[in-house]
Amino acid sequence: MSSPRLGDVDGYHELFWSAAGWTLMWLVLFYVFCVSFPHWSKMVEPSSKEHENDRYWSSRELFGLVHAMIISALSLPPLFLFLFDSNERVKFASSPHVGTCKVDRRDVDLLDWELTTQAISLAGLAFTTFTLADLVVLSLHGMATVDYTVHHVAFISAGLILRGNCMLPFNAAVLMAMEVSTPFLNWVTFFRHRGEQYESQVIGAGVMFFLTFLVFRLGLNIYGTILLVVDQARGLAMPERVPMWQQVLVILAIIAGVVVQLYWLPRIWQVFGVRCP
């Protein structure tokens, strides 16, 4: 079945307002953490690093942890229970209904996969809008670094194109599965300077972060990127209706995401790798 023409695509207004609502929700959540910081921060010891006692820095760690848990819960089950062993037709599926990513009723081969693709589309919308909101937060409160900015811009670009075209559910799920490692990193970052009573937690979380980083952010991510590049070269990955500049940009953004992970690897090895048995 041929890909729908550009004129057949619908749901852009619904997608825009859904994205605006999600972005606003993430920003509100962050500032709720900031406002409530004097209350929840009393439950832990203060850090020996003064900037780690700042409400914005601390709230951002909690903000990232909550997001990562939500995205992992939404993306991991569809990825490993359904998409990983599916055929290329499903891995590189697309929908012309960009508001919801419902399967085109004419595409009978994908009807049984509708719940899977919609779960990924929901996670993709949440992930992309969080990354946008987080970039705003980092920029407003002086926490944006060059590598984090490159990382966020790459994933926002990839997310906008993937979710905006309701395509590549497997690659989208792979990108979001990397969030499995994030709660462990947030835990380490938040507790590492708060006293010896947290030392065992920090070591355990550090080991788990390093292992999940290797599996999800490197192994699975590189595999998904190679699969995409190979199938796109064969003309199988993206629908014809997607403009060529978007096809090139999404591949470059996904490759850039891999490069950032490889850039982080030496520092992560120095900090966490030596703790692994």
MIGUVO-421415 format. One line per field, with one value per residue (C-alpha): x, y, z; residue number from 1; residue in one letter. Coordinates in steps of 0.1 Angstrom, whole numbers, padded with zeros to 4 digits. Layout:
// MIGUVO-421415
px: X, ...
py: Y, ...
pz: Z, ...
i: NUM, ...
aa: a, ...
This chain:
// MIGUVO-421415
px: 0000, 0015, 0020, -0007, -0002, 0006, -0030, -0044, -0026, -0048, -0046, -0021, -0042, -0049, -0012, -0003, -0026, -0017, 0020, 0013, -0007, 0020, 0048, 0028, 0021, 0058, 0067, 0040, 0053, 0088, 0077, 0055, 0086, 0104, 0076, 0074, 0112, 0113, 0090, 0104, 0141, 0138, 0135, 0172, 0205, 0219, 0246, 0282, 0281, 0262, 0247, 0231, 0210, 0195, 0158, 0161, 0190, 0173, 0139, 0154, 0168, 0134, 0118, 0141, 0135, 0097, 0098, 0122, 0100, 0069, 0086, 0102, 0068, 0052, 0079, 0096, 0066, 0057, 0093, 0103, 0069, 0059, 0082, 0116, 0106, 0082, 0088, 0101, 0065, 0057, 0090, 0088, 0051, 0035, 0001, -0015, -0035, -0008, -0031, -0034, -0013, -0043, -0036, -0051, -0082, -0072, -0038, -0051, -0016, -0012, -0046, -0035, -0007, -0027, -0024, 0013, 0019, -0004, 0014, 0047, 0031, 0019, 0053, 0069, 0047, 0055, 0092, 0096, 0076, 0095, 0129, 0117, 0105, 0137, 0158, 0137, 0143, 0181, 0184, 0164, 0182, 0218, 0222, 0225, 0259, 0271, 0268, 0233, 0221, 0233, 0217, 0184, 0183, 0191, 0163, 0138, 0145, 0142, 0111, 0093, 0099, 0091, 0060, 0050, 0048, 0037, 0065, 0093, 0078, 0107, 0133, 0112, 0108, 0146, 0153, 0129, 0142, 0174, 0155, 0158, 0192, 0182, 0166, 0198, 0218, 0194, 0197, 0235, 0237, 0213, 0227, 0264, 0273, 0248, 0267, 0279, 0244, 0237, 0269, 0256, 0226, 0249, 0272, 0243, 0226, 0259, 0265, 0230, 0234, 0266, 0251, 0219, 0239, 0259, 0228, 0203, 0222, 0250, 0241, 0204, 0207, 0235, 0216, 0185, 0204, 0222, 0189, 0173, 0202, 0203, 0165, 0163, 0191, 0168, 0139, 0119, 0120, 0102, 0070, 0073, 0052, 0079, 0100, 0136, 0150, 0131, 0143, 0179, 0175, 0160, 0188, 0214, 0197, 0196, 0233, 0241, 0224, 0247, 0277, 0268, 0265, 0299, 0313, 0299, 0312, 0349, 0337, 0310, 0336, 0359, 0331, 0310, 0328, 0355, 0327, 0314, 0327
py: 0000, 0034, 0061, 0087, 0119, 0151, 0163, 0132, 0139, 0152, 0161, 0189, 0212, 0184, 0176, 0213, 0218, 0184, 0194, 0228, 0212, 0187, 0214, 0236, 0206, 0198, 0234, 0236, 0204, 0218, 0249, 0230, 0211, 0245, 0260, 0229, 0226, 0239, 0210, 0180, 0190, 0186, 0149, 0146, 0159, 0191, 0187, 0198, 0215, 0247, 0248, 0214, 0229, 0254, 0249, 0250, 0225, 0201, 0204, 0197, 0164, 0154, 0167, 0145, 0114, 0116, 0121, 0092, 0069, 0079, 0075, 0042, 0028, 0039, 0029, -0003, -0027, -0019, -0020, -0054, -0072, -0063, -0041, -0058, -0090, -0075, -0073, -0042, -0033, -0027, -0013, 0014, 0019, 0053, 0069, 0099, 0108, 0128, 0140, 0105, 0082, 0059, 0033, 0041, 0018, 0010, -0004, -0038, -0051, -0027, -0028, -0053, -0030, 0001, 0000, -0005, 0024, 0047, 0039, 0049, 0080, 0091, 0085, 0103, 0134, 0134, 0129, 0156, 0182, 0174, 0178, 0212, 0222, 0210, 0230, 0261, 0253, 0248, 0280, 0302, 0290, 0289, 0252, 0247, 0234, 0229, 0191, 0192, 0218, 0197, 0166, 0183, 0200, 0167, 0149, 0177, 0177, 0140, 0140, 0167, 0149, 0114, 0124, 0150, 0124, 0094, 0072, 0049, 0035, 0012, 0039, 0062, 0035, 0029, 0066, 0068, 0035, 0053, 0070, 0038, 0049, 0084, 0078, 0061, 0091, 0115, 0095, 0095, 0132, 0142, 0121, 0118, 0148, 0144, 0122, 0087, 0074, 0075, 0060, 0025, 0039, 0061, 0031, 0009, 0035, 0043, 0007, 0004, 0037, 0025, -0009, 0006, 0033, 0006, -0015, 0012, 0044, 0027, -0009, -0006, 0030, 0021, -0010, 0011, 0037, 0012, -0005, 0028, 0039, 0005, 0004, 0040, 0034, 0006, 0030, 0011, 0032, 0065, 0072, 0090, 0119, 0130, 0158, 0148, 0175, 0160, 0125, 0137, 0158, 0130, 0106, 0132, 0140, 0104, 0099, 0131, 0115, 0085, 0107, 0126, 0093, 0082, 0116, 0111, 0075, 0083, 0105, 0080, 0052, 0073, 0080, 0048, 0021, 0015, 0007, -0022, -0056
pz: 0000, -0010, 0016, 0020, 0001, 0021, 0015, 0032, 0065, 0093, 0130, 0130, 0151, 0176, 0178, 0183, 0212, 0227, 0226, 0241, 0269, 0277, 0276, 0300, 0323, 0325, 0333, 0359, 0375, 0376, 0394, 0418, 0428, 0432, 0453, 0475, 0478, 0515, 0525, 0507, 0510, 0548, 0543, 0533, 0546, 0530, 0504, 0511, 0477, 0481, 0446, 0453, 0480, 0454, 0449, 0411, 0409, 0433, 0416, 0383, 0395, 0408, 0377, 0355, 0377, 0375, 0337, 0331, 0352, 0332, 0298, 0307, 0318, 0286, 0261, 0275, 0274, 0237, 0227, 0242, 0242, 0207, 0185, 0190, 0174, 0148, 0111, 0093, 0082, 0119, 0130, 0104, 0104, 0099, 0102, 0084, 0116, 0134, 0162, 0177, 0154, 0150, 0123, 0089, 0087, 0051, 0063, 0074, 0081, 0110, 0126, 0152, 0162, 0169, 0207, 0204, 0180, 0200, 0233, 0216, 0201, 0236, 0251, 0222, 0227, 0265, 0258, 0232, 0252, 0284, 0266, 0253, 0287, 0303, 0278, 0288, 0325, 0320, 0301, 0325, 0356, 0343, 0341, 0304, 0292, 0256, 0256, 0273, 0248, 0219, 0234, 0239, 0205, 0188, 0206, 0202, 0165, 0162, 0184, 0164, 0131, 0144, 0163, 0138, 0111, 0133, 0120, 0130, 0162, 0168, 0167, 0187, 0214, 0213, 0219, 0248, 0263, 0271, 0299, 0319, 0331, 0340, 0375, 0386, 0375, 0392, 0424, 0423, 0414, 0442, 0471, 0464, 0486, 0514, 0538, 0545, 0552, 0515, 0503, 0497, 0478, 0457, 0448, 0440, 0418, 0401, 0391, 0378, 0359, 0343, 0333, 0319, 0301, 0283, 0274, 0265, 0256, 0237, 0227, 0219, 0206, 0182, 0170, 0164, 0145, 0123, 0115, 0106, 0083, 0065, 0059, 0049, 0023, 0010, 0009, 0035, 0067, 0061, 0041, 0008, 0021, 0045, 0029, 0022, 0044, 0074, 0065, 0065, 0096, 0117, 0108, 0116, 0149, 0159, 0149, 0169, 0199, 0196, 0193, 0225, 0244, 0231, 0242, 0277, 0279, 0291, 0319, 0329, 0329, 0352, 0376, 0375, 0356, 0383, 0408, 0387, 0396
i: 1, 2, 3, 4, 5, 6, 7, 8, 9, 10, 11, 12, 13, 14, 15, 16, 17, 18, 19, 20, 21, 22, 23, 24, 25, 26, 27, 28, 29, 30, 31, 32, 33, 34, 35, 36, 37, 38, 39, 40, 41, 42, 43, 44, 45, 46, 47, 48, 49, 50, 51, 52, 53, 54, 55, 56, 57, 58, 59, 60, 61, 62, 63, 64, 65, 66, 67, 68, 69, 70, 71, 72, 73, 74, 75, 76, 77, 78, 79, 80, 81, 82, 83, 84, 85, 86, 87, 88, 89, 90, 91, 92, 93, 94, 95, 96, 97, 98, 99, 100, 101, 102, 103, 104, 105, 106, 107, 108, 109, 110, 111, 112, 113, 114, 115, 116, 117, 118, 119, 120, 121, 122, 123, 124, 125, 126, 127, 128, 129, 130, 131, 132, 133, 134, 135, 136, 137, 138, 139, 140, 141, 142, 143, 144, 145, 146, 147, 148, 149, 150, 151, 152, 153, 154, 155, 156, 157, 158, 159, 160, 161, 162, 163, 164, 165, 166, 167, 168, 169, 170, 171, 172, 173, 174, 175, 176, 177, 178, 179, 180, 181, 182, 183, 184, 185, 186, 187, 188, 189, 190, 191, 192, 193, 194, 195, 196, 197, 198, 199, 200, 201, 202, 203, 204, 205, 206, 207, 208, 209, 210, 211, 212, 213, 214, 215, 216, 217, 218, 219, 220, 221, 222, 223, 224, 225, 226, 227, 228, 229, 230, 231, 232, 233, 234, 235, 236, 237, 238, 239, 240, 241, 242, 243, 244, 245, 246, 247, 248, 249, 250, 251, 252, 253, 254, 255, 256, 257, 258, 259, 260, 261, 262, 263, 264, 265, 266, 267, 268, 269, 270, 271, 272, 273, 274, 275, 276, 277
aa: m, s, s, p, r, l, g, d, v, d, g, y, h, e, l, f, w, s, a, a, g, w, t, l, m, w, l, v, l, f, y, v, f, c, v, s, f, p, h, w, s, k, m, v, e, p, s, s, k, e, h, e, n, d, r, y, w, s, s, r, e, l, f, g, l, v, h, a, m, i, i, s, a, l, s, l, p, p, l, f, l, f, l, f, d, s, n, e, r, v, k, f, a, s, s, p, h, v, g, t, c, k, v, d, r, r, d, v, d, l, l, d, w, e, l, t, t, q, a, i, s, l, a, g, l, a, f, t, t, f, t, l, a, d, l, v, v, l, s, l, h, g, m, a, t, v, d, y, t, v, h, h, v, a, f, i, s, a, g, l, i, l, r, g, n, c, m, l, p, f, n, a, a, v, l, m, a, m, e, v, s, t, p, f, l, n, w, v, t, f, f, r, h, r, g, e, q, y, e, s, q, v, i, g, a, g, v, m, f, f, l, t, f, l, v, f, r, l, g, l, n, i, y, g, t, i, l, l, v, v, d, q, a, r, g, l, a, m, p, e, r, v, p, m, w, q, q, v, l, v, i, l, a, i, i, a, g, v, v, v, q, l, y, w, l, p, r, i, w, q, v, f, g, v, r, c, p
